[in-house]
Amino acid sequence: MTTRIVRVLAYLALAAAGIVVLLPFYWMVMSSLKTNNDVFSIPVRWITSDPVWSNYADIWTRSEMTTWLGNTVFLSALVTFLQLLTGSFAAYGFSKIQFPGRDVLFLAYIGTLAVPWASYMVPQFVLMTKFQLTDTIWSIVALQAFGAIGVFMMKQFYESIPDELLDAARIDGMSEYGIYRRIMLPLSVPALASLALITLVNTWNDYLGPLLYLRSPDLWTIQLGLKSFISQYNAEYALIMTGSVLSVLPVVVIFLFGQRYFVEGVATTGLKG
């Protein structure tokens, strides 16, 4: 009986915490369906009796939302793909191939996670300037195509795969590239999905990187575009909320469809065989 009461209380606490977390998002969605005067009305109207659906049509005509979303989708998809490729490939080498200095090199690479970006932000900008990549999408791609956190996650997952399986493939004459492509990648779908979601969300929500490197309005991402929209229409509260909903919605949808793989990948990343 006591165990059941504790379980019920735990579920109630989790439900309350979920409501607290989702409440701002709910308010943002409801505000996007109101007029400007009703957004900050007192008392707060949590349910809109007369939704203004035209806000979702006006945001496209009064801003460059199509360009912003297109740039963000392209940048996020490309960076995510490159992170998966480079992270999984490097992790395979660090976890399954013996070579001199492997562990030292891995520790040095992972140690870069402890270095704050602000400490090497200026040298990176100077480097991108010398390569003439500033004010191009490729500057962001070049800086974010490699990530130590992705290598760490994939290495932890690969270590849970028995070495005997790879040794059998080598005896059969399969090359290391073949083992990586035909054995490791199919077995690491959960870990790849976790890394893809983390990379996608980080790239989609990145503001400072595009702010430094993307100066042309036709290259702006959704975060830069919304900032400029807020500066231009700082009294259009309903449209600002509408743009915020559109910026968050794709990530929410992707996470809802991929949450099973995300949870499974996170749960198995720390396992070792």
N, C-alpha and C positions, 0 to 999 in steps of 0.2 A: 504493500500500500504506500509506504513511504517513497519507494522508488518511482512509483507512478506519479505521485504528487510532484516530486523533483523534476521528472520528465515534463510534466505539464507546465510547470513554472519555467523550465528552460525554453520550451517552445513559445510560451507567452513573451519571454524576454527577447527571444530572437525575432518574433513577429513585431514587437515594439521597436526594436532596433532597425528592422527592415522598413518600417513605416517612416521612421526618422530619416533614414537615408534616402528614401524615394520621395519624400515630401517636397524638397526643392524642385526636383524634376517635374513632379505633378503640377506644382505652381507655375513653372515655366511653360508647360504645355497649355494650361488653362489661360495663362496671360496672353499667349499667342493668339487666342481666339476671342480676345476682348478688344474694346476700343482703348485709345490711349488714356482717356480719363478714368477708365474702370480698372486699369492695371494696379494702381496703388490706392484704390478706394478703401475707406475705413467705414465699417468693418470689412475684412477681407472676404471676397466672394470666391469660395472654393469651387463652386459649380457655376458654370456659365449657362444661363438660361437661353441666351440668344447668341450663339457662336458666330463670330465674324470670320467665315472661311475665306473671304476675299484677301485676308492678310497673306495667305500662302500664294496667292496669285500676284499681289502687289510687290512682294519681296523680289520676284524674278524680274519685274519690269523696272524697279527703282534701284536695282543694284546689279553688279556683275556676278551674281550668284553662280551662273552656269560656268563662267571662267574659273572662279575660285574653287568650286567643287571639282571641276575637271582637272585642274592642276593638283589638287590635294589627292584625288584618287590615283592619278598617274604616279605622283611622287611616292605615296604610301605603298602602292602595289609594287613598284620597282625596288624600293628600299627593302620591303619585306622579302621579296624574292631573293635579292642578293644576300640579305642577312641569313636566310635559310640555307642558301648554297654555300656561302663562305663559312658560316658557323658549323654546319654539319660536317663539311669536308675537313676543316681544321680539327674539329673534335674527334673525328675518326683517326687522324694521325696521332693526336695526343693520347688517345685511349687504347689503340690497337696496334700501333706500329712502334717498334723499339728503334730509337736512334740516339746518338750521344747528345746529352744536354736537354733531353726532352722535358724532364720534370722542372728543371731550372727555367727553361724558356716558358713553360706553361705558367709557373708562379709569377714570372715577370710580367707576362701578358695579363693575367688576372689582377695583378697588382695595380694596373692602370685604372681599375674601377675605383680605387681609393683616391685618385687624383681628381679634384674638382675641375669642371670644364672651364671655369673662369680663369684658371691658372694658365691654360694653353689656348684660350680663345683667340688672343691677339696673334700668336705665331701661326695658328691655323688660317686666320684671315690673310695674313701676309703671304702665306704659301699659296692660297687660292688666288690671290691677286697676281702673283708671279706666273701662275699657270693660266691666267686670264679666264678663270671660271666664275668670277663674281658676276652677279646679276644673271645667272643661268641656273636652271634646275640642277645641272650636273654638279654644281658645288655641293649642294645638300646630299646628292647621291654619293659623291666621293667620300664625304665625311661620315655618312651613316651606313655605308654598305658593309662595314665590318664592325662587330660588336663583341666585346669580351664576355658579356653576360650570356650571349647566345652560345659561344663556345663552351662556357662553363656548364650551362644547362644540358647541352647535347652530350658533352663528355660524361657527365654524371649518368645520363641515360644509357650511353653506349657501354659503360662499364657493367651494366646489368645483363648484357648479352654475353653468353658463354664464349670463351675463346676457342673452345673445341669446335664450335660451329664454323668459325672462320678458318681454323686449321684444316678442317675437312674440305672446305672450298679450295684452299690453296693446294692441297694434295691432288684435287681433281683438275688442277691447272688454271684455276680462275685467277685473274690479276687482281691487284689491290683496287683498281678502279672498278672492276666488275663486282667485287665484294661490296664495295661502298654503294654502288648503284643498284645491285640486284638483291642484296641481303640487308644491309644496314638501313637504307632509306625506307623500304617497305615495313621493317620492324619498328621504325621510330616515328610513325605517324602521330601518336599522341604528343610526343615531345616536340615535333615539328609544329603541330597545331598550337601548342602553348607558346612557343617562340614566335609564331606568326601573329598571334593575337597581341602579345606584348609589344612586338615591334610595330604592328599596325597602329595600335592606340598611341604609342609614343610619337610616331611620325605624324599621325593625323593631328594630334594636339600640340605639336611643336610650334612655338611662337617665336622664340628668340633666334633660332637658326635662320628661318626665312626672313626675319626682320633684318638680320645682318647682311644677308647675301642677295636677297631678291628685292631689288629696288623698282623695277618696272611693274606698273599695275597689272599688266597682262600676265605676269608670272606669279602674282600673289596667291597664297593658299587661303583656305577658308578662315583661318585665324587672323591673318593680316587683313583680309577683306572685311571681316566683321568689325575689326577695330576701326578701319576707315569709315565704315558705314555708321558706327556709333558716333564718331566725331562729326560726321556730316548731318546725321539725323538724330541728334542727342535727345530730342523730345518725342521721337516716334517709338515709345516704349513697346507697343504691341509688335511692331515690325522687328525691333531688336530681339524680342523674345522669339519671334518666328524664325529669324535667322539662327538663333542659338539652338532651337529645336532641330532645324535642318542640319546643323553642324554636328549634333550629337547622335541623331537618329541612325545614320549608317553604321557607326561603331556599335551601338546598342543591338541592332539587328544581327550584325556579324557575331557578336558575342553570344547572343541567345542561340544561334544555330550551332556555334562551335564550343559551347560551354562544357559539353560532355568530354570532348577531347582535351579541353583546357584543364579540367579537374583531373582527368586521368594522367595527363602529362606531368602536371605538378606533383601528383601523388607518387609517380614512378621515377621522377628525376633523381631523387635521393637514394634510390635502391642500388645496391651493388651485388653482383652475382658472385 
